[in-house]
Amino acid sequence: MPQKDPCQKQACEIQKCLQGTNNYMESKCQAVIEELRKCCARYPKGRSLICSGFEKEEEEKQTLKCTPQ
């Protein structure tokens, strides 16, 4: 049986926030999104499938910083 994703609860909270009365406005769910970021920071890279989007975002930021102008 696969292990439950450690940040699944936070991801579900984001879905509830966006789908509720917030009409998919990300700006109204920033606190919930930040909770997911905090959860992802607690686990090693690759541990959470849900966090893979944040990991990719961080890699892209690092690549942009390192690219010579």
Contact map, one row per residue, 1 for C-alpha under 8 A:
111000000000000000000000000000000000000000000000000000000000000000000
111100000000000000000000000000000000000000000000000000000000000000000
111110000000000000000000000000000000000000000000000000000000000000000
011111010000000000000000000000000000000000000000000000000000000000000
001111110000000000000000000000000000000000000011110000000000000000000
000111111000000000000000000000000000001000000001000000000000000000000
000011111110000000000000000000000001001100000001011000000000000000000
000111111111000000000000000000000000000000000000010000000000000000000
000001111111100000000000000000000000000000000000000000000000000000000
000000111111110000000000000000011011001000000000000000000000000000000
000000111111111000000000000000000001000000000000010000000000000000000
000000011111111100000000000000000000000000000000000000000000000000000
000000001111111110000000000000010000000000000000000000000000000000000
000000000111111111000000000010011000000000000000000000000000000000000
000000000011111111100000000000000000000000000000000000000000000000000
000000000001111111110000000000000000000000000000000000000000000000000
000000000000111111111101000010010000000000000000000000000000000000000
000000000000011111111111110110000000000000000000000000000000000000000
000000000000001111111111000000000000000000000000000000000000000000000
000000000000000111111110000000000000000000000000000000000000000000000
000000000000000011111110000000000000000000000000000000000000000000000
000000000000000011111111100110000000000000000000000000000000000000000
000000000000000001111111100000000000000000000000000000000000000000000
000000000000000011100111110000000000000000000000000000000000000000000
000000000000000001000111111110000000000000000000000000000000000000000
000000000000000001000001111111000000000000000000000000000000000000000
000000000000000000000000111111000000000000000000000000000000000000000
000000000000000001000100111111000000000000000000000000000000000000000
000000000000010011000100111111111000000000000000000000000000000000000
000000000000000000000000011111111100000000000000000000000000000000000
000000000000000000000000000011111110000000000000000000000000000000000
000000000100110010000000000011111111000000000000000000000000000000000
000000000100010000000000000011111111100000000000000000000000000000000
000000000000000000000000000001111111110000000000000000000000000000000
000000000100000000000000000000111111111000000000000000000000000000000
000000100110000000000000000000011111111100000000000000000000000000000
000000000000000000000000000000001111111110000000001001000000000000000
000000000000000000000000000000000111111111000000000000000000000000000
000001100100000000000000000000000011111111100000000000000000000000000
000000100000000000000000000000000001111111100001001001000000000000000
000000000000000000000000000000000000111111110000000000000000000000000
000000000000000000000000000000000000011111110000000000000000000000000
000000000000000000000000000000000000001111111011000000000000000000000
000000000000000000000000000000000000000011111110000000000000000000000
000000000000000000000000000000000000000000111111000100100000000000000
000000000000000000000000000000000000000000011111101100000000000000000
000010000000000000000000000000000000000000111111100000000000000000000
000011100000000000000000000000000000000100101111111100000000000000000
000010000000000000000000000000000000000000000111111100000000000000000
000010110010000000000000000000000000000000000001111110000000000000000
000000100000000000000000000000000000100100000101111111100000000000000
000000000000000000000000000000000000000000001101111111110000000000000
000000000000000000000000000000000000000000000000011111111000000000000
000000000000000000000000000000000000100100000000001111111100000000000
000000000000000000000000000000000000000000001000001111111110000000000
000000000000000000000000000000000000000000000000000111111111000000000
000000000000000000000000000000000000000000000000000011111111100000000
000000000000000000000000000000000000000000000000000001111111110000000
000000000000000000000000000000000000000000000000000000111111111000000
000000000000000000000000000000000000000000000000000000011111111100000
000000000000000000000000000000000000000000000000000000001111111110000
000000000000000000000000000000000000000000000000000000000111111111000
000000000000000000000000000000000000000000000000000000000011111111100
000000000000000000000000000000000000000000000000000000000001111111100
000000000000000000000000000000000000000000000000000000000000111111100
000000000000000000000000000000000000000000000000000000000000011111110
000000000000000000000000000000000000000000000000000000000000001111111
000000000000000000000000000000000000000000000000000000000000000001111
000000000000000000000000000000000000000000000000000000000000000000111
